[in-house]
């Protein structure tokens, strides 16, 4: 998040708490059925990699390493 701030990104942190913000983000991805929580490990649900890649690419220009998120970098779909 610090790299994003340094690049000029506006970052909203609920409750001004980074850990809480990550928890909220993961909860939202879970509620939208993009990822699933298995005993504290999060896995991309089948078929959701393209949408998650789209989300990642929407902020890629703010990251120190420019360019789109390469295929396979999201870890792919969860194991059976």
N, C-alpha and C positions, 0 to 999 in steps of 0.2 A: 504494500500500500504506500510505503514511503516513496518508492520509485514513481508511482502514479502521481503522488502529490508534487514531487519535484518536476514532473513533466507538465504540471499545470492542471491536472484533473481535479475536479470538485468531487470529493468523496464524502458521502453522508454516512456517518457511523451512528446507528441507533444507540441511544444511551451513552454515546461517546466511549464505547467499549468495543475494541477490535474483536475480542473473542466472541462476545455476544453477537456482533455483526456477522461473523462467519457462521455461527449457529443459525441465525435468522436466514441467511442466504441458503444454507443447506436445507433448512426446513422448507423454504419456498420452492426450491428445486424438487424436493421430495413431494410436496403437495401438488406440484404440476406434473408429477409422474415422469420427470426427466431422469432422476436418479432414485436409487432405493438404498435404504440403510439396512445393512445386515450386520447386526451385533457391533455397531460402531464403525463399520467400514462402508463407504459409499461407492456404489457401482452405477455406471451409466446403464439405463434401461435399453433394451434392444430397440434399435431404430432411432434413438435420440441423439446420436453423435452429430449429425448434421446441424441440428438446432443449437446444440451446445457450442459447436464450432462457430456458428454464426454469432452467438453471443460473445465468444472470445474475440473474434475478429472485429467486433464493433468497438473494442477498446484497444486493439493491437497498436494503433497509431500513437498511443500514449505510453507504450512500453519502451524501454531502452533499446531492445532489439527489434527493429522494424520488420514488418511483413506479416503475412497471415499465419495462423496456427497450422502447422503441417499435419497432414493426414496421419492418424495413428497416435498423435501426441496426447490425446485425451484418454488413452488407455483402451479405447474400444468398448465394446459391450461387455457386460459382466459374464463370468463363466457360468455354465449351466448348474 
